[in-house]
Amino acid sequence: MQEVRWSSARAAQKGVENVLDYKKPAFWIVCFALVVAITASVCLISNPRTDGEPDLKPDLKNEELTIINQTAQKKINEIKNSAIPNFAEIYNNTAEIAINFDSNGMYRSLKAIDIKDGKIISDILTMIGESQIITDESKINHMSGMASRNNSLILVASDGSKKEIKFAFDDPAFAIGYLEIDKNKYDPGFSFFRYLKDFTEYRQFDTNIDNQVEELFGKYNWTVDYRVNSSNETLPSDLKHEAGEYPVKIYWAYNNELSKNIGLNYSDYLGEKVQVDIYRLREPLPEYMSPRMNARGIVLKYDNKIVGAYIDTGRHDCFACSLDRKSLKEITNKEWDNWISDYINYNNELEIKLAEMKPEDVIKQYYDAMDSHDQKMMFACMTRQNICNYLAMNMDNNQLMNKDFNDAYVDGVQNVKSSKLINLRQSSNNPKDTVEYAAIIYFKFKKEITSNNGIQTRFIILKKESDKSGWRIQSEGTGP
């Protein structure tokens, strides 16, 4: 186990003690008050007096003092033995924290998560210590059906003493939660619950963070919690995307724009093998990206030198923002369609062929390619923005991105046995700069996972992402 970093923990100790001992006098204050009360009582018994009359016994005898001390010590021992474990002692000596998620909730398949890393223990206790007591429970009393309840933290001291803290939290869209400590409820901020929830996602928690990484993210007010994963990746030799290619080049082109905004340009390392580290960040994504909240810090190194860094969101949508929280549009002053045109190889033969097709022809080509299992042609019929969804859709959050198109969906194109276009009808209600069609398809699947074999309707929206590329499929759905 790594050495416990208690400097930050001790800085928050007073806050933790205040939270966990809310409106509860310190143990020794109670004892002192008890001694005073007992002494006063015995003195009154030993020295009865009448107003105006002198004390009969101005001094207590030794045996009377002994009785006082014995009585006081007996009461102190009774209080001490019946009291709950002293949390300040547990806090200073916490050797382990067990996270137990509700056995009937969405994480019921998980066993208790045992945390023994000193930095993580310190982080958890520090966030607890910064909690504020909840005086208005109206919000937490109306948590949604997605809320995770009946969870608990078990703090275990080195001597085996334990302290249980119950907690509940809602879906990130609602972003509320609470700790329950000794029948009082506290709000540690929703980042605390995201912190705990991420232990269900990540498989390793390397808290040995390179100083240059901490300094880089700290400069932009990001807290690096731990490293999630590290891998060696070979950057593409160029960033011009070919029709039908998996969008790895677009991934690196997009994120290099974010990286360049903080002065790190990895264009000089195209074609080279770089080390890519993924870090879990404490702070949420910028408000304009709501309801997405979780941020991953990505760092590229070449010969142990940082050559690139940016923020991504992990699963479902890997594109996020620069370290200084700027979007692609803010950085380049371009919308996606204008930006992507600089990263398309318009001399590609397939690109030229598709650019000459009408929308109906593109749809027919798309389903023909699906039927013949020609994935390159099928994905070439889609906009670049559309195929970029495959980079992170349903991705394992421990990975940088999905490796290919087939990783994104268990019921994706690889599950299609055949697809026959029966009818195609254009909609009269087309969104701006797009055209929409209703396509009737006869599908056969290798496995009936989310759809059954037979006739189904698909609604297809096409747009010209770039004038030179012509019409491409922007989306395909089961409803208009």
N, C-alpha and C positions, 0 to 999 in steps of 0.2 A: 504494500500500500504506500502511496506517495506521502511525503511529509505533509501534515496538516498545516494549511496556511491560516493561522489563527489571527493574524494582524487585522484583517478585514472583519473577521467574526467578532473579535473583542470590541472593535469599534462600534458594532451594532448591539453589543451585549445588553446595554442599558435598555435599548428599545425592546429587545426580546423579553427581558424581565418585566418591563412595564406591561407588555401585552399579556404575558402569561400569569402575572400576579395583579391584574387589574382590580383596584379597590380592595386589595388584600394586604394587611400590614405585614412587614417582615417578621420572620419567626422570632428573632431575638428581641424585637420590640415588644411582641406579645409576652415573651418570657419576662422581660424587665418589668412590664406593667403588672404582671401577675405577682412578681416578687414584692413590688411596692404595695399592692393591694393586700397581700397576706400579711406583710410586715405591719401595715397600718392597722389591720384587724386585730392582730395579736397584741399590739401596743395598747389599743383601746381596752382590750380585755384585761391586760396586765396592769394598766394604769387608769382605772376608773377615777373620774373626778367630778366634782360639783362646781358649778360656776362660782368663782370667787374663792375657791378653796385651793390650797397648794397640792401638787402631785404627791401622792403617798409613796410612789416608787419612781423617782426621777431617772433611774438607770435600769436597763434590762439586765437580768442575770444571764450567765453563760448558758445555763440549761434552757432558758427561754429562747435565746438566739438559736440554739441548736434545733429546737422544735420548729422555729420559723424556717430555717434553712431546709430542714427535712421535708416540711410540708410543701415549700415552694418547689423543691427539686422533684417531688412526687408529681405535682401538677404539671411541671415542665415535661417530665418523661411521658405523662399521659398524652399531652398535646403532641409531642414529638412522634410517638408511636402511632397515633391516629392520623397524622398529617399525610398528605400526598407527597410523593417524592419531591425533593427540592429541585426545581427545574434549573436553577442557576448552576447547580453542580452537574446535572445531566448535560446542560449546554456546554459547559467547559470541558466535558469529558466524553462527548458523543463520539462513539466509535463506528456507529452504523445507523442508517436510516432505511427502514423497510417501507416501500410504497405498496399499498394494497388497494387495488381498484375493485369496485363493486362486483361481487360474484354473480349478480344478475344483470349487470350493465353490458355495454358494448365491448368492454375489455375483459369479459368474464373468462375467456380462454387463457388469460395471462396468469402466471404464478406471481407471487410477491416479488417485486423488484428490489434487490438488496444493493444499497449504495454504501460503499466503503471508501470511496475516494475523498480525501480530505478537502480538496477545493470545492467539490460538489456539495459536500456536507455543509461547508462554510457558506456557500452561496444560498442554499436552502434556508439555513437558520438566519442568515442576514435578511433575506426577504421577509421571513416571518417577523423578524424584529422591527421591520418598517411598516407593519400592518397598522391599520386604523380601525378602532372599534366601530361597528355598524350600529347606528342609532335608529335608522329608518330601514326596516326590513321589508318594505313593500316590493322592492325589485326582486330580492332573492326569494320572496314568497310566491313569485309568479314566474319561476323558471319554466322554460319550454319543455316539451316532451323529449327533446334531444339531450337534456341535462344529464350529467353523470353524477349520481348521488351515492351516498353510503361508502365513500372512499375513506382511507385513513393513512396517516403517517405514524409509524412507530419509531420513536427516537430511543435508541439503546445506548446507555452509557457504558463505559469500560468496566464498571463494576456489576453490570447486568441490570441496573435500574432502567425502567422503561417509562415513557410518556407517550400517550396516544393523542393524536390531533386528527379530528375528523375534518373532511373537506368535501365540497361539492362545487361543480362548475358547469356552465352551460356551453352551448355551441359558440364558436368564435363570432358568429353573426350577432349574438346577443352580448357576448363578452362580459359576463358577470360570474361571480363565484364567491365563496366564503370559506373561512376556517372556523371550526367550532372548538374552542378551548375552554374547558371548565365552565361549560354552559353559556359562554359568551361567544358572539360571532364577530369575526374580524375580516377586513378586506385588505389583502396583501397586494392588490393590483392584478389584472388579468394575466400579465406576463408570468406571474408565479405559476398559474395553472397551465399555461402553455409550456412552461419549463418542465413541469411534472409529466404532462401528456407526451412530450417528445421522447421520454424514456420508453414508450411503447413503440416508437418508430425506429430509433437508432440502435445499432448493435454494439457499438463501441464508443467509449467516452474518454478520449485522450486529452487530459488537461495540461499536458506538458506543451505549452504554446510557445512558439518561437517569439522572442522579444520584438523582432522587426514586424511580425504580423500583428501583435498586440498594439504596437505603436501606430501602425498604419490605420487600423480600424478605430483605435482610440482617438486619433486625430479628427475623425468624423463622427465621434460620439456613438460608436458601436461597442458593445461589450462582447468579447469572444468567450463563450462558455467552454467549449471543447471542440476538438477535431473529430469529425464524423468519419472521414475516410480520406485516403490518399492513393493516388494512382498515377501511372505514367501514361501520358497521351501524346500521340504524334499529331501536331497541327497540320492541317491541309497545306499543300504547297501554294495554293492560291485560294481566293475567296469568291470566285465566279461560279455560281451554281448552275449545274446542267439540268435540263428537263428530266424529271423522273428520278433524280438522285435523292438519297436520304439527305435531309437538310443540315448536315453537320457543318457545312461551310457557312450557312446562314447563321447558325448558332454562334460560331466564332466571330463572324463579321459583326453581328449585333452587339455581342458583349465586348468586343474591342472598342466600339464607340463609347460604351459606358466606362471602360478602363481608361481610354484616352482622356476622358474628362477630368481625371485626377492626375494626369501626367504620365500614365503608364501605357505604352503602345507596344503590343506584342507582334506587330506586323513584321518586324525584323527577324522574328523567330519562326515564321511560316516554314513548314517542312521539317522542323526540328522536334525532338522529343522533349516535353516539358513535364515537370511534376505538378500535378493539380491536387490541391488540398481543399476539402470541404469543411467549413466550420459552422457550428451552431451559434447564432447570434441572439442575444437577449432581447434587444429592442424590436418592436414590431415594424413592419413596413410603413412607408409614408401613408398618411391618411388618404391621399388620392388613389391608393391601390386597394382601399377597403372594398369588400370584407376580407380580402386576403391579408394575413397578418405575419405568418412565419417567414423569417428571412434566413437565408444561408449565405455565408461569405465564401466566395470562391477566390483562391489565390493561385496564380501560375508562377512557378519558379524555374529558372534556368541556371544551372551551376550554383544553386542555393541563393540566387538573387531574384527578388520579386520583379517580374516583368509584366504582370497583369493582375488586376483585382476588380471584382464587381459583385453585385448582389443578385441572387436569384431566389425563386420561391419554392424550388423543389418540385414535388409531384404536381402534375396537371398543367403547370404553366411556368416554364423555367425562366422566362424573360421578366426582369424586374427593373432595377435602377442602378445608378452609379453609387459609389460609396457616399457621395455628397447628396444622395437622394434625388437626383435628377432623372427624368424619363428620357427615352430616346428622342422624343419630339422636342423637348426642351434643349437637348444637347445639339441636335442636328438641324433644328428648325424645319423638320420635314415630317409629314405623315408617313405611315408605313409604305403606301403605294409609291410615293416619290422616292423614299429611301431605298427600297428594295430594287428599284430599276438599275441602280449602280452595281448590283451584285448578281446580275443575270447574264449568262453567256448567250447573247442573241444570235451568235453564229452557229449554234448547235442545230443539227438537221431536224431533230424532233421538235425543237422550239419553233423553227421556221414552219414546219408542217402544221402544227397545231394553231399557229398564229393566223393561218389562212382559213381556218374552219369557222362555220357558223355555230351558234350555241347548240342547236339540235344535233349537229354532227359531233360536237365534243361529247355530249351525253351518250350518244350511240357508241362512240369510240371507247368511252369509259366502261360501259357495261360489257362490250365485246372483250375488252382487255381483262375484265374481272372473270368473264366466262372462260377465257383461254389461259388464265393465271399469268398474264403478262403484267407483273407488278410495276415495272418501269413505265410502261405506257399508261397504266391506270393512274399512277401518282403524277405523271406528267400532265394529266388532264385537270389537275387541281391547282388552285392558287398556291403560291409559296407560303402565304400566311396560314392557309388551311393545313398544309403538310407539316408545318412547324408544330402543330398540336401533337403530332406523334413523338416529338422529342421528349415530352414529360408526362403524357397522359398515362395514368395508372402506374407511374414509375415507382420503383423501389427508391425511397428517399435516401438510402445510403449510397446511391449511384449518382454520377454527374448527369447522365441522360440515358434514355433508352438506346440500345445499340442499333436497332433497326426498326422498320415499320411493324414487324410482327410482334414486337414486345408490347405494343400499346393496348391491344384489345384481344381478349381470349376468344371473342366471337367476331374478329375482324376478317379481312379479306382472305386470310389463310384458311378460314373455316368455310368459305364458299366453294361448293362443289361445281355449281353452274348457275348462270344468271342469264335469262332471256328477256330482252326488252319487248313488251307486247304493244304498248301504246305510249305516246308522248303528247302532252297537251300543254300549251303555254298558258300561264295565268294572266288574267287581265289586271291584276293588282301587283305591280312590280315595285320593289323598293328602289330608292334613288340609285341611278347608275348601275342597276342590276336587272337581270331578267330571271323569272321563276317559271319552272315547269313541274307538272305532275307526271311522274313516270310510273307506269304499271309494269312490274317485273315478276317473272316467275323464277323463284329461287329454289335451289336445293342446297342443303348444308351438310357438311361432314358430320356435325353434331348439332342437334337442335338445342341451342343454349339459351338465347334470348329471343329467337324468332323461330317460327315453324316453317317447314317446307310449304311451298305453294305461292299463290299470287299475293303480292304485297304492293302497296303504293309508297313511292318515295317522292319527296318534294325537293327539287334541286334548284339552288340559287347560283347563278353564274355572274361574274363580273370581269371587267378588264382591269386587272391589277396593274398592268402596264400596257400602254397602247401597242408596243412592239410585240407583246406576247399574245394579244388577242383575248378571247373569252376563255375563262377557266372556272372550274367548279369551286365556289366559295364555301358551300355547305350542302349537306345531304341529310334529310331528316324524315321522320315518319309522320310529321304534322306540318301544316302550312305555317 
